Amino acid sequence: MPTDTDGARSRAEAKFKKQQEQAREGAKARNEYEQKAQSVVERTARLRAERLAREAVAANVPAEPVAKKSARTKKAKTIPGGKLNAANDV
């Protein structure tokens, strides 16, 4: 004949098992979080090293000379009908 203590014991055991499962899941989630954080730190360090290397190479390479734009000559403006401006007719 089951007594009230058997029911209390089964509820306590179920609660204990649930807490144990939550603790395992929490530890697993914490490990995943720490692994992701470590991978971010490693990736950031790698990318920073690559950027610094690119900048060092760029600092040692002389810049290519920029071609100067040639001066444009002004063209005579025409008015509708194909005639030149009065200033150019003189």
Short mmCIF file of the C-alpha atoms (twelve columns), coordinates in Angstrom:
data_MODEL
# 
_entry.id   MODEL 
# 
loop_
_atom_site.group_PDB 
_atom_site.id 
_atom_site.type_symbol 
_atom_site.label_atom_id 
_atom_site.label_alt_id 
_atom_site.label_comp_id 
_atom_site.label_asym_id 
_atom_site.label_seq_id 
_atom_site.Cartn_x 
_atom_site.Cartn_y 
_atom_site.Cartn_z 
_atom_site.pdbx_PDB_model_num 
ATOM 1  C CA . MET A 1  0.000  0.000  0.000   1 
ATOM 2  C CA . PRO A 2  1.668  3.268  -1.156  1 
ATOM 3  C CA . THR A 3  1.912  5.998  1.354   1 
ATOM 4  C CA . ASP A 4  2.160  9.738  0.976   1 
ATOM 5  C CA . THR A 5  5.914  9.512  1.481   1 
ATOM 6  C CA . ASP A 6  6.254  7.424  -1.690  1 
ATOM 7  C CA . GLY A 7  4.577  10.210 -3.698  1 
ATOM 8  C CA . ALA A 8  6.768  12.834 -2.084  1 
ATOM 9  C CA . ARG A 9  9.844  10.766 -2.767  1 
ATOM 10 C CA . SER A 10 8.964  10.298 -6.461  1 
ATOM 11 C CA . ARG A 11 8.302  14.041 -6.833  1 
ATOM 12 C CA . ALA A 12 11.609 14.837 -5.134  1 
ATOM 13 C CA . GLU A 13 13.462 12.406 -7.413  1 
ATOM 14 C CA . ALA A 14 11.812 13.895 -10.516 1 
ATOM 15 C CA . LYS A 15 12.737 17.388 -9.353  1 
ATOM 16 C CA . PHE A 16 16.312 16.269 -8.697  1 
ATOM 17 C CA . LYS A 17 16.603 14.667 -12.152 1 
ATOM 18 C CA . LYS A 18 15.246 17.829 -13.767 1 
ATOM 19 C CA . GLN A 19 17.782 19.967 -11.892 1 
ATOM 20 C CA . GLN A 20 20.607 17.627 -12.902 1 
ATOM 21 C CA . GLU A 21 19.540 17.813 -16.563 1 
ATOM 22 C CA . GLN A 22 19.367 21.608 -16.397 1 
ATOM 23 C CA . ALA A 23 22.850 21.712 -14.869 1 
ATOM 24 C CA . ARG A 24 24.230 19.527 -17.689 1 
ATOM 25 C CA . GLU A 25 22.537 21.674 -20.334 1 
ATOM 26 C CA . GLY A 26 23.851 24.820 -18.656 1 
ATOM 27 C CA . ALA A 27 27.403 23.486 -18.646 1 
ATOM 28 C CA . LYS A 28 27.075 22.500 -22.304 1 
ATOM 29 C CA . ALA A 29 25.741 25.940 -23.241 1 
ATOM 30 C CA . ARG A 30 28.538 27.625 -21.282 1 
ATOM 31 C CA . ASN A 31 31.161 25.540 -23.094 1 
ATOM 32 C CA . GLU A 32 29.647 26.421 -26.484 1 
ATOM 33 C CA . TYR A 33 29.594 30.107 -25.544 1 
ATOM 34 C CA . GLU A 34 33.223 30.034 -24.426 1 
ATOM 35 C CA . GLN A 35 34.289 28.224 -27.608 1 
ATOM 36 C CA . LYS A 36 32.530 30.805 -29.779 1 
ATOM 37 C CA . ALA A 37 34.077 33.648 -27.812 1 
ATOM 38 C CA . GLN A 38 37.533 32.073 -28.197 1 
ATOM 39 C CA . SER A 39 37.036 31.670 -31.943 1 
ATOM 40 C CA . VAL A 40 36.072 35.349 -32.205 1 
ATOM 41 C CA . VAL A 41 39.235 36.343 -30.337 1 
ATOM 42 C CA . GLU A 42 41.388 34.141 -32.588 1 
ATOM 43 C CA . ARG A 43 39.705 35.386 -35.788 1 
ATOM 44 C CA . THR A 44 40.098 39.002 -34.683 1 
ATOM 45 C CA . ALA A 45 43.801 38.463 -33.971 1 
ATOM 46 C CA . ARG A 46 44.311 36.790 -37.359 1 
ATOM 47 C CA . LEU A 47 42.498 39.547 -39.242 1 
ATOM 48 C CA . ARG A 48 44.403 42.229 -37.350 1 
ATOM 49 C CA . ALA A 49 47.720 40.589 -38.221 1 
ATOM 50 C CA . GLU A 50 46.692 40.413 -41.890 1 
ATOM 51 C CA . ARG A 51 45.647 44.077 -41.870 1 
ATOM 52 C CA . LEU A 52 48.902 45.172 -40.243 1 
ATOM 53 C CA . ALA A 53 50.883 43.155 -42.789 1 
ATOM 54 C CA . ARG A 54 48.978 44.772 -45.668 1 
ATOM 55 C CA . GLU A 55 49.563 48.213 -44.208 1 
ATOM 56 C CA . ALA A 56 53.286 47.498 -43.754 1 
ATOM 57 C CA . VAL A 57 53.583 46.390 -47.380 1 
ATOM 58 C CA . ALA A 58 51.622 49.415 -48.558 1 
ATOM 59 C CA . ALA A 59 53.871 51.747 -46.547 1 
ATOM 60 C CA . ASN A 60 57.011 50.314 -48.188 1 
ATOM 61 C CA . VAL A 61 55.707 50.474 -51.768 1 
ATOM 62 C CA . PRO A 62 56.024 53.955 -53.285 1 
ATOM 63 C CA . ALA A 63 52.775 55.351 -54.552 1 
ATOM 64 C CA . GLU A 64 52.278 55.354 -58.308 1 
ATOM 65 C CA . PRO A 65 52.461 58.849 -59.777 1 
ATOM 66 C CA . VAL A 66 49.083 60.249 -60.633 1 
ATOM 67 C CA . ALA A 67 48.761 61.517 -64.190 1 
ATOM 68 C CA . LYS A 68 47.995 65.212 -64.283 1 
ATOM 69 C CA . LYS A 69 44.881 66.300 -66.063 1 
ATOM 70 C CA . SER A 70 45.566 68.376 -69.127 1 
ATOM 71 C CA . ALA A 71 44.212 71.876 -69.258 1 
ATOM 72 C CA . ARG A 72 41.169 72.109 -71.460 1 
ATOM 73 C CA . THR A 73 40.830 74.837 -74.001 1 
ATOM 74 C CA . LYS A 74 37.592 76.715 -74.118 1 
ATOM 75 C CA . LYS A 75 35.493 76.109 -77.156 1 
ATOM 76 C CA . ALA A 76 33.431 78.833 -78.734 1 
ATOM 77 C CA . LYS A 77 29.856 78.581 -77.617 1 
ATOM 78 C CA . THR A 78 27.242 78.424 -80.288 1 
ATOM 79 C CA . ILE A 79 23.718 79.627 -80.095 1 
ATOM 80 C CA . PRO A 80 20.790 77.896 -81.688 1 
ATOM 81 C CA . GLY A 81 20.980 78.332 -85.427 1 
ATOM 82 C CA . GLY A 82 24.685 77.547 -85.554 1 
ATOM 83 C CA . LYS A 83 25.974 81.109 -85.143 1 
ATOM 84 C CA . LEU A 84 28.852 81.909 -82.865 1 
ATOM 85 C CA . ASN A 85 28.579 84.135 -79.830 1 
ATOM 86 C CA . ALA A 86 28.914 87.846 -80.415 1 
ATOM 87 C CA . ALA A 87 32.098 87.859 -78.372 1 
ATOM 88 C CA . ASN A 88 33.734 85.513 -80.872 1 
ATOM 89 C CA . ASP A 89 32.501 87.368 -83.982 1 
ATOM 90 C CA . VAL A 90 34.826 90.346 -83.537 1 
# 
